[in-house]
Amino acid sequence: MAKTKPTIKIHNVETGEIIERDMTTEEILEIEAKAEKDAQLKAEAEAKAEAKAALLEQLGITEEQAKLLLS
């Protein structure tokens, strides 16, 4: 199966004209970079949540109890 290039649809709401064109290499790289950054942020958030859960377990308290202590 041939790999097709991603496309962009531009809809002019004033005229109703719809233009569909292939994405440029720069646009594709931008989307890939954003996806990579999003995956990195998600992994960091998951690691932070796991570390927080491990700390709460070490302390033997619940998240609600920690919130009470810190308020």
Backbone atoms as SQL, in Angstrom:
CREATE TABLE atoms (id INTEGER PRIMARY KEY, chain TEXT, resi INTEGER, resn TEXT, atom TEXT, x REAL, y REAL, z REAL);
INSERT INTO atoms VALUES
  (1, 'A', 1, 'MET', 'N', 0.843, -1.161, 0.000),
  (2, 'A', 1, 'MET', 'CA', 0.000, 0.000, 0.000),
  (3, 'A', 1, 'MET', 'C', 0.903, 1.244, 0.000),
  (4, 'A', 2, 'ALA', 'N', 0.631, 2.180, -0.876),
  (5, 'A', 2, 'ALA', 'CA', 1.422, 3.395, -0.979),
  (6, 'A', 2, 'ALA', 'C', 1.081, 4.338, 0.167),
  (7, 'A', 3, 'LYS', 'N', 2.130, 4.954, 0.707),
  (8, 'A', 3, 'LYS', 'CA', 1.941, 5.907, 1.798),
  (9, 'A', 3, 'LYS', 'C', 1.540, 7.252, 1.198),
  (10, 'A', 4, 'THR', 'N', 0.426, 7.792, 1.664),
  (11, 'A', 4, 'THR', 'CA', -0.025, 9.078, 1.149),
  (12, 'A', 4, 'THR', 'C', 0.433, 10.192, 2.069),
  (13, 'A', 5, 'LYS', 'N', 0.626, 11.347, 1.496),
  (14, 'A', 5, 'LYS', 'CA', 1.064, 12.510, 2.247),
  (15, 'A', 5, 'LYS', 'C', -0.153, 13.109, 2.963),
  (16, 'A', 6, 'PRO', 'N', 0.010, 13.516, 4.227),
  (17, 'A', 6, 'PRO', 'CA', -1.108, 14.140, 4.941),
  (18, 'A', 6, 'PRO', 'C', -1.557, 15.417, 4.233),
  (19, 'A', 7, 'THR', 'N', -2.821, 15.742, 4.375),
  (20, 'A', 7, 'THR', 'CA', -3.358, 16.925, 3.722),
  (21, 'A', 7, 'THR', 'C', -3.923, 17.906, 4.739),
  (22, 'A', 8, 'ILE', 'N', -4.096, 19.131, 4.292),
  (23, 'A', 8, 'ILE', 'CA', -4.716, 20.186, 5.092),
  (24, 'A', 8, 'ILE', 'C', -5.924, 20.680, 4.320),
  (25, 'A', 9, 'LYS', 'N', -7.031, 20.870, 5.050),
  (26, 'A', 9, 'LYS', 'CA', -8.226, 21.434, 4.457),
  (27, 'A', 9, 'LYS', 'C', -8.384, 22.851, 4.973),
  (28, 'A', 10, 'ILE', 'N', -8.540, 23.793, 4.057),
  (29, 'A', 10, 'ILE', 'CA', -8.747, 25.186, 4.421),
  (30, 'A', 10, 'ILE', 'C', -10.138, 25.566, 3.939),
  (31, 'A', 11, 'HIS', 'N', -10.971, 25.997, 4.887),
  (32, 'A', 11, 'HIS', 'CA', -12.354, 26.337, 4.554),
  (33, 'A', 11, 'HIS', 'C', -12.561, 27.832, 4.769),
  (34, 'A', 12, 'ASN', 'N', -12.825, 28.548, 3.680),
  (35, 'A', 12, 'ASN', 'CA', -13.123, 29.970, 3.759),
  (36, 'A', 12, 'ASN', 'C', -14.614, 30.095, 4.047),
  (37, 'A', 13, 'VAL', 'N', -14.959, 30.495, 5.263),
  (38, 'A', 13, 'VAL', 'CA', -16.369, 30.532, 5.657),
  (39, 'A', 13, 'VAL', 'C', -17.134, 31.661, 4.971),
  (40, 'A', 14, 'GLU', 'N', -16.418, 32.676, 4.505),
  (41, 'A', 14, 'GLU', 'CA', -17.095, 33.782, 3.823),
  (42, 'A', 14, 'GLU', 'C', -17.529, 33.389, 2.417),
  (43, 'A', 15, 'THR', 'N', -16.663, 32.662, 1.706),
  (44, 'A', 15, 'THR', 'CA', -16.972, 32.305, 0.321),
  (45, 'A', 15, 'THR', 'C', -17.479, 30.869, 0.180),
  (46, 'A', 16, 'GLY', 'N', -17.251, 30.053, 1.206),
  (47, 'A', 16, 'GLY', 'CA', -17.632, 28.651, 1.131),
  (48, 'A', 16, 'GLY', 'C', -16.604, 27.806, 0.401),
  (49, 'A', 17, 'GLU', 'N', -15.535, 28.427, -0.071),
  (50, 'A', 17, 'GLU', 'CA', -14.501, 27.711, -0.810),
  (51, 'A', 17, 'GLU', 'C', -13.718, 26.794, 0.131),
  (52, 'A', 18, 'ILE', 'N', -13.474, 25.577, -0.323),
  (53, 'A', 18, 'ILE', 'CA', -12.677, 24.612, 0.436),
  (54, 'A', 18, 'ILE', 'C', -11.478, 24.229, -0.417),
  (55, 'A', 19, 'ILE', 'N', -10.306, 24.423, 0.161),
  (56, 'A', 19, 'ILE', 'CA', -9.061, 24.059, -0.526),
  (57, 'A', 19, 'ILE', 'C', -8.430, 22.920, 0.264),
  (58, 'A', 20, 'GLU', 'N', -8.087, 21.861, -0.429),
  (59, 'A', 20, 'GLU', 'CA', -7.382, 20.740, 0.196),
  (60, 'A', 20, 'GLU', 'C', -6.034, 20.612, -0.494),
  (61, 'A', 21, 'ARG', 'N', -4.962, 20.620, 0.320),
  (62, 'A', 21, 'ARG', 'CA', -3.613, 20.551, -0.237),
  (63, 'A', 21, 'ARG', 'C', -2.752, 19.632, 0.609),
  (64, 'A', 22, 'ASP', 'N', -1.675, 19.158, 0.012),
  (65, 'A', 22, 'ASP', 'CA', -0.705, 18.346, 0.748),
  (66, 'A', 22, 'ASP', 'C', 0.009, 19.213, 1.769),
  (67, 'A', 23, 'MET', 'N', 0.327, 18.618, 2.907),
  (68, 'A', 23, 'MET', 'CA', 1.102, 19.331, 3.913),
  (69, 'A', 23, 'MET', 'C', 2.531, 19.481, 3.415),
  (70, 'A', 24, 'THR', 'N', 3.151, 20.580, 3.809),
  (71, 'A', 24, 'THR', 'CA', 4.562, 20.765, 3.473),
  (72, 'A', 24, 'THR', 'C', 5.401, 19.925, 4.438),
  (73, 'A', 25, 'THR', 'N', 6.637, 19.709, 4.072),
  (74, 'A', 25, 'THR', 'CA', 7.551, 18.962, 4.943),
  (75, 'A', 25, 'THR', 'C', 7.675, 19.669, 6.289),
  (76, 'A', 26, 'GLU', 'N', 7.728, 20.986, 6.263),
  (77, 'A', 26, 'GLU', 'CA', 7.830, 21.769, 7.501),
  (78, 'A', 26, 'GLU', 'C', 6.613, 21.549, 8.401),
  (79, 'A', 27, 'GLU', 'N', 5.426, 21.518, 7.815),
  (80, 'A', 27, 'GLU', 'CA', 4.199, 21.293, 8.602),
  (81, 'A', 27, 'GLU', 'C', 4.189, 19.897, 9.215),
  (82, 'A', 28, 'ILE', 'N', 4.639, 18.926, 8.447),
  (83, 'A', 28, 'ILE', 'CA', 4.693, 17.550, 8.947),
  (84, 'A', 28, 'ILE', 'C', 5.670, 17.453, 10.109),
  (85, 'A', 29, 'LEU', 'N', 6.854, 18.063, 9.951),
  (86, 'A', 29, 'LEU', 'CA', 7.856, 18.037, 11.020),
  (87, 'A', 29, 'LEU', 'C', 7.344, 18.744, 12.267),
  (88, 'A', 30, 'GLU', 'N', 6.606, 19.823, 12.081),
  (89, 'A', 30, 'GLU', 'CA', 6.037, 20.563, 13.216),
  (90, 'A', 30, 'GLU', 'C', 5.041, 19.697, 13.992),
  (91, 'A', 31, 'ILE', 'N', 4.194, 18.980, 13.278),
  (92, 'A', 31, 'ILE', 'CA', 3.215, 18.109, 13.921),
  (93, 'A', 31, 'ILE', 'C', 3.915, 16.955, 14.638),
  (94, 'A', 32, 'GLU', 'N', 4.928, 16.385, 14.006),
  (95, 'A', 32, 'GLU', 'CA', 5.677, 15.297, 14.642),
  (96, 'A', 32, 'GLU', 'C', 6.395, 15.781, 15.896),
  (97, 'A', 33, 'ALA', 'N', 6.959, 16.992, 15.853),
  (98, 'A', 33, 'ALA', 'CA', 7.645, 17.545, 17.018),
  (99, 'A', 33, 'ALA', 'C', 6.663, 17.784, 18.155),
  (100, 'A', 34, 'LYS', 'N', 5.478, 18.275, 17.820),
  (101, 'A', 34, 'LYS', 'CA', 4.454, 18.507, 18.843),
  (102, 'A', 34, 'LYS', 'C', 4.007, 17.187, 19.461),
  (103, 'A', 35, 'ALA', 'N', 3.826, 16.166, 18.644),
  (104, 'A', 35, 'ALA', 'CA', 3.428, 14.858, 19.156),
  (105, 'A', 35, 'ALA', 'C', 4.498, 14.287, 20.078),
  (106, 'A', 36, 'GLU', 'N', 5.766, 14.466, 19.705),
  (107, 'A', 36, 'GLU', 'CA', 6.872, 13.990, 20.542),
  (108, 'A', 36, 'GLU', 'C', 6.904, 14.740, 21.874),
  (109, 'A', 37, 'LYS', 'N', 6.710, 16.052, 21.822),
  (110, 'A', 37, 'LYS', 'CA', 6.697, 16.873, 23.039),
  (111, 'A', 37, 'LYS', 'C', 5.526, 16.470, 23.939),
  (112, 'A', 38, 'ASP', 'N', 4.353, 16.241, 23.335),
  (113, 'A', 38, 'ASP', 'CA', 3.187, 15.814, 24.101),
  (114, 'A', 38, 'ASP', 'C', 3.432, 14.470, 24.782),
  (115, 'A', 39, 'ALA', 'N', 4.067, 13.546, 24.080),
  (116, 'A', 39, 'ALA', 'CA', 4.376, 12.231, 24.653),
  (117, 'A', 39, 'ALA', 'C', 5.362, 12.376, 25.810),
  (118, 'A', 40, 'GLN', 'N', 6.331, 13.273, 25.653),
  (119, 'A', 40, 'GLN', 'CA', 7.315, 13.511, 26.711),
  (120, 'A', 40, 'GLN', 'C', 6.630, 14.099, 27.943),
  (121, 'A', 41, 'LEU', 'N', 5.746, 15.078, 27.741),
  (122, 'A', 41, 'LEU', 'CA', 5.034, 15.685, 28.861),
  (123, 'A', 41, 'LEU', 'C', 4.144, 14.667, 29.579),
  (124, 'A', 42, 'LYS', 'N', 3.507, 13.790, 28.793),
  (125, 'A', 42, 'LYS', 'CA', 2.657, 12.751, 29.382),
  (126, 'A', 42, 'LYS', 'C', 3.494, 11.785, 30.227),
  (127, 'A', 43, 'ALA', 'N', 4.647, 11.383, 29.707),
  (128, 'A', 43, 'ALA', 'CA', 5.527, 10.470, 30.444),
  (129, 'A', 43, 'ALA', 'C', 6.022, 11.125, 31.730),
  (130, 'A', 44, 'GLU', 'N', 6.351, 12.421, 31.667),
  (131, 'A', 44, 'GLU', 'CA', 6.802, 13.133, 32.869),
  (132, 'A', 44, 'GLU', 'C', 5.677, 13.222, 33.904),
  (133, 'A', 45, 'ALA', 'N', 4.465, 13.482, 33.456),
  (134, 'A', 45, 'ALA', 'CA', 3.334, 13.573, 34.375),
  (135, 'A', 45, 'ALA', 'C', 3.053, 12.216, 35.031),
  (136, 'A', 46, 'GLU', 'N', 3.158, 11.150, 34.240),
  (137, 'A', 46, 'GLU', 'CA', 2.947, 9.806, 34.789),
  (138, 'A', 46, 'GLU', 'C', 4.027, 9.463, 35.816),
  (139, 'A', 47, 'ALA', 'N', 5.271, 9.815, 35.523),
  (140, 'A', 47, 'ALA', 'CA', 6.373, 9.540, 36.458),
  (141, 'A', 47, 'ALA', 'C', 6.171, 10.333, 37.748),
  (142, 'A', 48, 'LYS', 'N', 5.733, 11.571, 37.625),
  (143, 'A', 48, 'LYS', 'CA', 5.486, 12.401, 38.800),
  (144, 'A', 48, 'LYS', 'C', 4.358, 11.808, 39.650),
  (145, 'A', 49, 'ALA', 'N', 3.293, 11.343, 39.001),
  (146, 'A', 49, 'ALA', 'CA', 2.175, 10.745, 39.731),
  (147, 'A', 49, 'ALA', 'C', 2.614, 9.465, 40.444),
  (148, 'A', 50, 'GLU', 'N', 3.456, 8.664, 39.783),
  (149, 'A', 50, 'GLU', 'CA', 3.950, 7.434, 40.400),
  (150, 'A', 50, 'GLU', 'C', 4.839, 7.755, 41.605),
  (151, 'A', 51, 'ALA', 'N', 5.694, 8.779, 41.470),
  (152, 'A', 51, 'ALA', 'CA', 6.562, 9.167, 42.574),
  (153, 'A', 51, 'ALA', 'C', 5.729, 9.684, 43.748),
  (154, 'A', 52, 'LYS', 'N', 4.700, 10.437, 43.461),
  (155, 'A', 52, 'LYS', 'CA', 3.817, 10.965, 44.500),
  (156, 'A', 52, 'LYS', 'C', 3.108, 9.817, 45.228),
  (157, 'A', 53, 'ALA', 'N', 2.609, 8.857, 44.463),
  (158, 'A', 53, 'ALA', 'CA', 1.925, 7.712, 45.068),
  (159, 'A', 53, 'ALA', 'C', 2.887, 6.910, 45.940),
  (160, 'A', 54, 'ALA', 'N', 4.121, 6.739, 45.463),
  (161, 'A', 54, 'ALA', 'CA', 5.115, 5.987, 46.234),
  (162, 'A', 54, 'ALA', 'C', 5.449, 6.716, 47.536),
  (163, 'A', 55, 'LEU', 'N', 5.572, 8.036, 47.475),
  (164, 'A', 55, 'LEU', 'CA', 5.864, 8.811, 48.682),
  (165, 'A', 55, 'LEU', 'C', 4.720, 8.724, 49.685),
  (166, 'A', 56, 'LEU', 'N', 3.499, 8.856, 49.187),
  (167, 'A', 56, 'LEU', 'CA', 2.347, 8.746, 50.086),
  (168, 'A', 56, 'LEU', 'C', 2.302, 7.367, 50.746),
  (169, 'A', 57, 'GLU', 'N', 2.635, 6.345, 49.977),
  (170, 'A', 57, 'GLU', 'CA', 2.653, 4.981, 50.538),
  (171, 'A', 57, 'GLU', 'C', 3.742, 4.849, 51.601),
  (172, 'A', 58, 'GLN', 'N', 4.916, 5.438, 51.335),
  (173, 'A', 58, 'GLN', 'CA', 6.006, 5.401, 52.321),
  (174, 'A', 58, 'GLN', 'C', 5.593, 6.099, 53.614),
  (175, 'A', 59, 'LEU', 'N', 4.881, 7.208, 53.466),
  (176, 'A', 59, 'LEU', 'CA', 4.439, 7.960, 54.640),
  (177, 'A', 59, 'LEU', 'C', 3.243, 7.304, 55.331),
  (178, 'A', 60, 'GLY', 'N', 2.586, 6.425, 54.610),
  (179, 'A', 60, 'GLY', 'CA', 1.422, 5.732, 55.173),
  (180, 'A', 60, 'GLY', 'C', 0.205, 6.634, 55.305),
  (181, 'A', 61, 'ILE', 'N', 0.084, 7.609, 54.374),
  (182, 'A', 61, 'ILE', 'CA', -1.080, 8.497, 54.410),
  (183, 'A', 61, 'ILE', 'C', -1.751, 8.524, 53.042),
  (184, 'A', 62, 'THR', 'N', -3.001, 8.977, 53.045),
  (185, 'A', 62, 'THR', 'CA', -3.739, 9.091, 51.789),
  (186, 'A', 62, 'THR', 'C', -3.493, 10.464, 51.182),
  (187, 'A', 63, 'GLU', 'N', -3.904, 10.619, 49.953),
  (188, 'A', 63, 'GLU', 'CA', -3.762, 11.909, 49.280),
  (189, 'A', 63, 'GLU', 'C', -4.580, 12.982, 49.994),
  (190, 'A', 64, 'GLU', 'N', -5.760, 12.613, 50.474),
  (191, 'A', 64, 'GLU', 'CA', -6.609, 13.557, 51.201),
  (192, 'A', 64, 'GLU', 'C', -5.929, 14.014, 52.493),
  (193, 'A', 65, 'GLN', 'N', -5.271, 13.099, 53.173),
  (194, 'A', 65, 'GLN', 'CA', -4.564, 13.447, 54.408),
  (195, 'A', 65, 'GLN', 'C', -3.380, 14.379, 54.101),
  (196, 'A', 66, 'ALA', 'N', -2.699, 14.133, 53.007),
  (197, 'A', 66, 'ALA', 'CA', -1.584, 15.002, 52.608),
  (198, 'A', 66, 'ALA', 'C', -2.090, 16.399, 52.290),
  (199, 'A', 67, 'LYS', 'N', -3.229, 16.483, 51.616),
  (200, 'A', 67, 'LYS', 'CA', -3.807, 17.795, 51.306),
  (201, 'A', 67, 'LYS', 'C', -4.156, 18.549, 52.589),
  (202, 'A', 68, 'LEU', 'N', -4.676, 17.833, 53.575),
  (203, 'A', 68, 'LEU', 'CA', -5.001, 18.466, 54.852),
  (204, 'A', 68, 'LEU', 'C', -3.741, 18.985, 55.539),
  (205, 'A', 69, 'LEU', 'N', -2.677, 18.216, 55.490),
  (206, 'A', 69, 'LEU', 'CA', -1.416, 18.636, 56.115),
  (207, 'A', 69, 'LEU', 'C', -0.828, 19.870, 55.439),
  (208, 'A', 70, 'LEU', 'N', -1.013, 19.966, 54.130),
  (209, 'A', 70, 'LEU', 'CA', -0.397, 21.050, 53.377),
  (210, 'A', 70, 'LEU', 'C', -1.280, 22.287, 53.245),
  (211, 'A', 71, 'SER', 'N', -2.508, 22.203, 53.734),
  (212, 'A', 71, 'SER', 'CA', -3.408, 23.367, 53.613),
  (213, 'A', 71, 'SER', 'C', -3.295, 24.315, 54.781);
